[in-house]
Amino acid sequence: MSGEGAGGGELSDTGGQLPEELEAAGWQRRFEADAARVDEVVELYTSLGCEVTTRALAPQSFAPECASCALTACSRYVEIYTRTKAHTGA
């Protein structure tokens, strides 16, 4: 997922960055969202003055006993991160 999100907001995919790297860059993890509804999330957060980025769920972040569910979750959901535009100087 990349490009410009709904409402003129910025939406980008983190390209595989680790959560720790995102947090160091000022991003705050919000929640997981159904990939089909990401545009709604982008519109909401950009209306609040935030940048929005996504991160694919990683199967290895699930417990071994959750492996079968992880395959489904990773193909359908993404993590949503936001940061204020003031953080980036925009």
C-alpha positions as CSV (number, residue, x, y, z in Angstrom):
1,M,0.0,0.0,0.0
2,S,1.4,3.3,-1.0
3,G,0.5,6.6,-2.5
4,E,-1.9,9.3,-1.3
5,G,-4.7,8.2,0.9
6,A,-8.3,9.5,1.1
7,G,-8.7,13.1,2.1
8,G,-5.3,14.1,0.8
9,G,-3.5,12.3,3.6
10,E,-0.2,10.6,3.3
11,L,-0.3,6.8,3.3
12,S,2.8,4.7,2.8
13,D,4.0,1.2,3.5
14,T,7.0,1.0,5.8
15,G,8.7,-1.4,3.5
16,G,9.5,-4.0,6.2
17,Q,10.8,-1.7,8.9
18,L,10.7,-3.1,12.4
19,P,8.3,-1.7,15.0
20,E,11.3,-0.3,17.0
21,E,12.5,1.5,13.9
22,L,9.1,3.1,13.3
23,E,8.8,4.2,16.9
24,A,12.3,5.7,16.8
25,A,11.1,7.7,13.8
26,G,8.2,9.1,15.7
27,W,5.5,6.7,14.6
28,Q,2.9,5.4,17.1
29,R,1.3,2.0,16.6
30,R,-2.5,2.3,16.7
31,F,-4.1,-1.0,15.8
32,E,-4.6,-3.7,13.1
33,A,-7.1,-3.0,10.4
34,D,-8.7,-4.9,7.6
35,A,-6.7,-4.0,4.5
36,A,-10.0,-3.3,2.6
37,R,-10.8,-0.5,5.1
38,V,-7.4,1.3,5.2
39,D,-8.7,4.3,3.2
40,E,-11.3,5.0,5.9
41,V,-8.6,4.9,8.6
42,V,-6.4,7.2,6.5
43,E,-9.2,9.7,6.1
44,L,-9.9,9.8,9.8
45,Y,-6.3,10.2,11.0
46,T,-5.4,12.7,8.3
47,S,-8.4,14.8,9.2
48,L,-6.9,14.9,12.7
49,G,-3.6,16.2,11.2
50,C,-1.6,12.9,11.2
51,E,0.5,11.1,8.7
52,V,-0.4,7.4,8.3
53,T,1.7,4.4,7.4
54,T,1.0,0.7,7.4
55,R,3.1,-2.4,8.2
56,A,2.3,-5.9,7.1
57,L,1.7,-8.3,9.9
58,A,4.6,-10.7,10.3
59,P,3.8,-14.4,10.8
60,Q,6.7,-14.8,13.1
61,S,5.2,-12.3,15.5
62,F,2.5,-14.9,16.4
63,A,2.9,-17.7,18.9
64,P,3.7,-21.1,17.4
65,E,0.3,-22.4,18.4
66,C,-1.3,-19.6,16.4
67,A,0.4,-20.4,13.1
68,S,-2.8,-21.3,11.2
69,C,-4.5,-18.1,12.2
70,A,-1.4,-16.1,11.5
71,L,-1.6,-17.0,7.8
72,T,-5.1,-15.7,7.5
73,A,-4.4,-12.6,9.6
74,C,-1.3,-11.7,7.7
75,S,-3.0,-11.9,4.4
76,R,-6.0,-9.7,5.5
77,Y,-4.8,-7.2,8.1
78,V,-2.2,-4.5,8.4
79,E,-0.8,-2.6,11.3
80,I,-1.7,1.1,11.3
81,Y,0.9,3.7,12.6
82,T,0.5,7.4,12.8
83,R,2.6,10.5,13.6
84,T,1.8,14.1,13.7
85,K,2.8,16.2,10.7
86,A,4.6,18.6,13.0
87,H,7.0,15.8,13.9
88,T,8.3,15.8,10.3
89,G,8.3,19.5,9.9
90,A,5.4,19.5,7.4
